[in-house]
């Protein structure tokens, strides 16, 4: 798979080295997020096809995501043995066999990608931010959801990037250029963005404003992480994990060295991967968690 695909907004990729007709177990995970929807298809637990699309209406986005993943495979939806949905819109995926919380899926996906030493997962997406503690098998032991002032940081970052006419990833790289910059409020993403725009109007150099904005957002997230505590190893998943400026300042503020993202895995796919791993376990009859009668994962 291409190493730069995860900088794209929408994409689909297939591992052409695998032959789905020889697979014993074909499963999929669907993550309907607030900003993007993702699909991961596994063949005998090996990644086969992935996709990411912009979220519109959840049901429509679920079909767009899975169809994008299937498009180059010759697979049909009915060929998939088990599908698990996660994310904010997981209850609106009509073809899913089960729904599982994104907290459980993010932890399972993170441990699968980075290994059994992972103990703390920061999942920061477009509209939510959560900190998760997990076991070496990816089982959640504790988690903390965002307070209202940590909500929407990812989406706010996109809005700010549009205002300064920069790509989010490019903006994150610019944020690495400086260690000295004006300090702005980190109380709320809306206030932070407003103060950053005031600096731009005051003719403060753009790279300083971008660095100040990233530091403020990273500091806001670090408050949430510190409330639950950091256990090593620490990894970041979700959209903000693709922003090098956020990752850099989070590491410095928290005094950690987070595991680097692997180019073969877009960190935004982590929850979808976890959902696919749950689907594999469900189909094989290996219960990683206890499920309610409705199919929802229980603590």
C-alpha positions in Angstrom: 0.0 0.0 0.0 1.2 3.5 -0.8 2.8 5.3 2.2 1.2 8.7 1.4 -2.4 7.5 1.0 -3.3 8.6 4.5 -2.8 12.2 3.7 -5.7 12.1 1.3 -9.3 13.0 2.4 -11.0 10.2 0.4 -9.3 7.0 -0.9 -9.6 3.3 -1.3 -6.8 0.7 -1.6 -6.6 -3.0 -2.1 -3.8 -5.4 -1.2 -3.5 -7.2 -4.5 -1.1 -9.8 -3.1 -4.1 -11.5 -1.3 -6.7 -13.7 -3.0 -10.1 -13.4 -1.4 -11.3 -16.6 -3.0 -8.8 -18.6 -0.8 -9.8 -16.9 2.5 -11.7 -18.9 5.1 -13.0 -15.8 7.0 -13.8 -12.5 5.4 -14.9 -9.7 7.7 -15.3 -6.0 7.7 -15.3 -3.1 10.2 -17.2 0.1 9.5 -16.4 3.3 11.4 -19.0 6.1 10.9 -17.3 9.1 12.3 -18.5 12.7 12.6 -16.2 13.9 9.8 -15.1 10.8 7.9 -16.4 7.2 7.5 -14.0 4.3 7.1 -14.1 0.6 6.1 -11.5 -2.1 6.6 -11.9 -5.6 5.1 -9.8 -8.5 6.5 -9.0 -11.8 5.0 -8.1 -14.3 7.7 -7.1 -11.3 9.9 -4.9 -9.8 7.1 -5.8 -6.3 5.7 -7.2 -6.7 2.3 -9.1 -3.5 1.4 -9.6 -0.1 3.1 -11.5 3.1 2.3 -12.2 6.5 3.7 -15.0 8.9 2.6 -16.5 12.1 4.0 -19.4 11.5 6.3 -22.7 12.8 5.1 -25.8 11.1 6.3 -24.6 8.0 8.3 -26.5 5.3 6.4 -25.4 6.7 3.0 -21.9 7.1 4.2 -21.8 3.5 5.5 -22.7 2.2 2.0 -20.3 4.6 0.3 -17.4 3.4 2.6 -18.0 -0.3 2.1 -18.7 0.1 -1.6 -15.5 2.1 -2.0 -13.5 -0.7 -0.3 -15.2 -3.4 -2.4 -14.9 -1.6 -5.7 -11.6 -3.1 -6.8 -11.9 -6.5 -5.2 -14.6 -8.4 -7.1 -16.1 -9.1 -3.6 -19.8 -8.5 -3.0 -21.3 -7.4 0.3 -22.9 -10.8 0.7 -19.5 -12.5 0.5 -18.5 -10.9 3.9 -19.1 -13.3 6.7 -19.5 -10.7 9.5 -19.5 -6.9 9.7 -19.2 -4.8 12.9 -20.1 -1.1 12.9 -18.6 1.5 15.3 -18.4 5.3 15.6 -21.0 7.9 16.2 -23.3 6.6 13.4 -22.8 2.9 14.2 -26.5 2.4 14.9 -27.4 3.4 11.3 -25.5 0.8 9.4 -28.2 -1.5 8.1 -25.8 -4.3 6.9 -23.9 -4.6 10.2 -24.3 -7.8 12.2 -23.2 -6.1 15.5 -22.4 -2.6 16.8 -19.5 -2.0 19.2 -18.4 1.3 20.8 -15.5 3.2 19.2 -13.7 3.1 22.6 -13.4 -0.7 22.5 -12.6 -0.7 18.8 -9.9 2.0 19.0 -8.1 0.0 21.8 -8.3 -3.3 19.9 -7.1 -1.6 16.7 -4.2 0.2 18.5 -2.9 -2.9 20.1 -3.1 -4.8 16.8 -1.1 -2.1 15.0 1.5 -1.1 17.7 1.7 -4.3 19.7 0.8 -5.6 23.2 2.9 -3.0 25.1 0.3 -0.3 24.4 -1.5 0.8 27.6 -2.8 4.3 26.8 -4.6 5.3 23.6 -5.6 8.9 22.8 -8.4 8.8 20.2 -8.9 12.4 19.0 -11.2 12.8 16.0 -13.3 15.5 14.4 -15.9 15.9 17.1 -14.7 13.8 20.1 -11.6 13.2 22.2 -11.1 10.2 24.5 -8.4 8.7 26.5 -8.3 4.9 27.0 -6.4 2.5 29.2 -6.2 -1.1 27.9 -4.6 -4.5 28.5 -2.1 -6.2 26.3 -5.0 -7.9 24.5 -6.6 -4.5 23.7 -9.4 -4.8 26.3 -10.5 -1.5 27.8 -9.9 -1.1 31.5 -10.8 2.6 31.9 -11.6 5.5 29.6 -12.4 9.2 29.8 -14.5 11.0 27.3 -13.9 14.7 26.4 -15.4 17.5 28.4 -17.3 20.0 26.3 -14.3 22.2 25.9 -12.2 19.4 24.3 -15.0 18.6 21.8 -14.7 19.5 18.2 -10.9 20.1 18.2 -10.4 18.1 15.0 -13.1 20.0 13.2 -11.9 23.3 14.6 -8.4 22.5 13.2 -9.9 21.9 9.7 -11.8 25.2 9.9 -8.6 27.1 11.0 -6.7 25.4 8.1 -9.3 26.7 5.6 -9.1 30.2 7.1 -5.3 30.4 6.7 -5.4 28.5 3.4 -3.2 25.7 4.4 -3.7 21.9 4.4 -4.0 20.4 7.9 -0.9 18.3 7.5 1.1 21.2 6.1 -0.1 23.4 8.9 1.1 20.7 11.4 4.6 20.8 9.8 4.7 24.6 10.1 3.9 24.3 13.8 7.2 22.4 14.3 9.3 25.3 13.1 9.1 27.4 16.2 9.5 27.0 20.0 8.8 30.7 20.7 5.4 32.2 19.9 2.6 34.2 21.5 0.4 32.3 24.0 -3.3 32.1 23.4 -6.2 30.7 25.3 -6.7 26.9 25.4 -10.0 27.0 27.2 -12.2 26.3 24.1 -11.4 25.6 20.4 -13.7 28.5 19.4 -12.0 31.0 21.6 -8.6 29.7 20.6 -9.4 30.1 16.9 -10.8 33.6 17.5 -7.6 34.7 19.3 -5.5 33.2 16.6 -7.4 35.3 14.0 -6.9 38.4 16.1 -3.1 37.7 16.0 -3.2 37.4 12.2 -5.1 40.7 12.0 -2.4 42.2 14.2 0.2 41.2 11.6 1.8 38.5 13.7 3.8 36.2 11.4 1.6 33.3 10.2 4.0 30.6 11.3 4.0 32.0 14.9 0.2 32.0 14.9 0.0 28.5 13.6 2.5 27.3 16.2 0.6 29.1 19.0 -2.7 27.5 17.8 -1.2 24.0 17.8 0.3 24.5 21.2 -3.0 25.7 22.7 -4.9 22.7 21.1 -2.3 20.2 22.3 -2.5 21.7 25.8 -6.3 21.4 25.8 -6.0 17.7 24.9 -3.2 17.1 27.5 -5.6 18.2 30.3 -8.0 15.4 29.4 -5.1 12.9 29.1 -3.7 13.9 32.5 -7.1 13.4 34.2 -7.0 9.7 33.4 -3.2 9.4 33.5 -0.6 8.2 31.1 0.5 4.6 31.2 3.3 3.4 28.8 3.2 2.8 25.9 1.2 5.8 24.7 -0.2 6.0 21.2 -2.4 8.5 19.4 -5.1 7.5 16.9 -7.8 9.4 15.0 -7.4 12.4 12.7 -5.3 14.5 15.1 -2.7 11.8 15.2 -1.9 12.7 11.5 -1.0 16.2 12.6 2.8 16.3 13.5 2.4 19.7 15.3 -0.2 18.3 17.7 1.8 15.1 18.3 5.0 17.0 18.9 3.5 19.3 21.5 1.5 16.6 23.2 4.7 14.6 23.7 6.5 17.6 25.1 3.6 18.6 27.4 2.9 15.1 28.7 6.7 14.2 28.8 6.1 11.0 26.7 7.4 9.6 23.5 4.4 8.4 21.6 4.8 5.5 19.2 5.2 6.8 15.7 2.5 6.1 13.2 3.2 3.3 10.7 2.9 4.5 7.1 0.9 1.3 6.2 -1.8 2.3 8.7 -3.6 5.6 8.6 -4.3 6.3 12.3 -7.8 7.3 11.3 -8.5 3.6 10.4 -7.7 2.3 13.9 -11.3 2.0 15.1 -12.4 0.5 11.8 -9.6 -2.1 12.1 -10.7 -2.8 15.6 -14.3 -3.3 14.5 -13.0 -5.7 11.8 -11.0 -7.7 14.4 -14.2 -7.9 16.6 -16.1 -9.2 13.5 -13.4 -11.9 13.0 -13.7 -12.9 16.6 -17.5 -13.0 16.5 -17.6 -15.1 13.4 -15.0 -17.6 14.8 -16.9 -17.7 18.1 -14.0 -16.3 20.1 -15.6 -13.8 22.4 -13.2 -10.9 23.2 -15.9 -9.2 25.1 -19.3 -10.1 26.5 -22.1 -9.0 24.1 -25.6 -8.0 25.0 -28.7 -9.4 23.2 -28.7 -6.3 21.1 -25.2 -7.0 19.9 -23.7 -4.1 21.7 -20.4 -4.7 23.5 -20.6 -4.7 27.3 -17.8 -3.7 29.8 
